[in-house]
Amino acid sequence: SSSRSDPLNIIEACQPLNFLLTKVTGIQEKYNRSGAVGIKDLLSPSLGSLQESVQFNYMIDIPWLVQQYPPQFRSKPLVIVHGHQRQAKMDMDVAADHYKHIKLVNAKLEIMYGTHHTKMMLLFYDIGMRVVIHTANLIEKDWHQKTQGVWISPMFPKCKTASDAKDSSTNFKQDLIQYMEAYRTPHFKSWLEKIKLHDMSSAKVHIIASVPGRHIGPAKQTWGHFKLRKILRQLGPGNSCKSWPVIGQFSSIGSMGPTKESWVYGEFTESLATTKDGGASLTMKPTLKLIYPSKDNVRTSLEGYPAGGSLPYSIKTAVKQQYMHQFWNHWKSEHRGRSAACPHIKTYTRSHPDGTSIAWFAVTSANLSKAAWGALEKKGQQLMIRSYEIGVLFLPQNYGLEKFKTLEHASEDPLAFPVPYDLPPTHYEKSDRPWVWDIPYMDKPDTHGNKWCPQ
Ligand SMILES: O=C(O)c1c[nH]c2c(Br)cccc2c1=O
């Protein structure tokens, strides 16, 4: 149908960046009408005649997921890729047993504390396929009142022969195949053959992914923050951006080590700060700004304190890294109408100090953790990663630009980048504290008049 609310129109209106946020219940409709999708939109018949699909994720409510598919697609073959082990794995098996069209694939997690965070959909239609890389778990509350990010590919046409099925200038297809091969599971054999038969030349993003392992040699640059460093070294901004802050925005924080130089303002910032052919480490490290909800951001959010149930920053980790306080900035999204929609999205960018332009932008499943991005070991010879993650990197030159103007400050430009939060970021006040999920908050009630007493 030609209506603006038809999912295909929403997707086509956000080309060529194809970067959307999820719809939020309870905000003014104008902030949901354009540049936003719900899960039913992504699975809509107007996007294509679905034949089968693969859902990669962390938390999956199988009965709820099945209900998100339109009735005519509800019994098409569905493969769910997850990383649960022991009791959680058994629970998944029991839940899936009720559906004969569902097959489960269990990702190997051979390194302690690793998780299968990757959130990706492979949607196979009659005439082609789409890839969706996003940040939301497959549970209702992740699609209700949070800020989540979605990148959806154009329709990748199905070809008769593999030689017709081209890759993009960003090696999207090669990187997707390499990522899936890293699972080392025979279950992916048929999917990989299908993917190889699709023309992905229209993809304009780079894949930034993580797979568990102790990666050395060329593999060190294939995954995690060293993949980002490699691409920025080849295609990143020039020296003109040397003084631009680097920004990380996420929904959880791992253990960063005893000092800021241990990892976050060491190897991690060096990767985000990498410029083309210029040694990031040779000169001043840029300012690092980290956007993470304060206790009051959570208290005053649409969900109230329960939003903090998806912001698993533990007090035992937080007390070990008080040095992080200098980096904290509020979650603020006035121009997207989402200041009260707690972030579950994870994004990384490099922005002009005044926020009117950005040099690159990444949206990913990866939180601020060594497990997700990787940490150097053995005197920098290997990059140890614990989890599966995937995200996409937008570079201006893949859209014929030097820089992206930000939509917030250049609303008429079709290539202005729809950054999910307000730039420049707003630093915490002295009295502000980052949200920590396992301590009580009894002093002030949240938007629902409740306190927070976790036990
Ligand atoms: O994959 C993700 O995004 C998530 C990973 N770990 C979580 C924990 Br632990 C507790 C609550 C929420 C999440 C979550 O959302």
The ligand as an SDF file (V2000), in Angstrom:
LIG
                    3D

 15 16  0  0  0  0  0  0  0  0999 V2000
   22.5410   -8.9760   25.0160 O   0  0  0  0  0  0  0  0  0  0  0  0
   22.1800   -8.0570   25.7510 C   0  0  0  0  0  0  0  0  0  0  0  0
   21.8630   -6.9850   25.2960 O   0  0  0  0  0  0  0  0  0  0  0  0
   22.1460   -8.2840   27.2270 C   0  0  0  0  0  0  0  0  0  0  0  0
   23.1430   -9.0070   27.8390 C   0  0  0  0  0  0  0  0  0  0  0  0
   23.1420   -9.2520   29.1600 N   0  0  0  0  0  0  0  0  0  0  0  0
   22.1170   -8.8360   29.9640 C   0  0  0  0  0  0  0  0  0  0  0  0
   22.0720   -9.1270   31.3500 C   0  0  0  0  0  0  0  0  0  0  0  0
   23.4950  -10.1220   32.0980 Br  0  0  0  0  0  0  0  0  0  0  0  0
   21.0500   -8.7040   32.1580 C   0  0  0  0  0  0  0  0  0  0  0  0
   20.0220   -7.9700   31.6060 C   0  0  0  0  0  0  0  0  0  0  0  0
   20.0080   -7.6400   30.2440 C   0  0  0  0  0  0  0  0  0  0  0  0
   21.0630   -8.0860   29.4240 C   0  0  0  0  0  0  0  0  0  0  0  0
   21.0830   -7.7770   27.9980 C   0  0  0  0  0  0  0  0  0  0  0  0
   20.1840   -7.1030   27.4730 O   0  0  0  0  0  0  0  0  0  0  0  0
  1  2  2  0
  2  3  1  0
  2  4  1  0
  4  5  2  0
  4 14  1  0
  5  6  1  0
  6  7  1  0
  7  8  1  0
  7 13  2  0
  8  9  1  0
  8 10  2  0
 10 11  1  0
 11 12  2  0
 12 13  1  0
 13 14  1  0
 14 15  2  0
M  END
$$$$
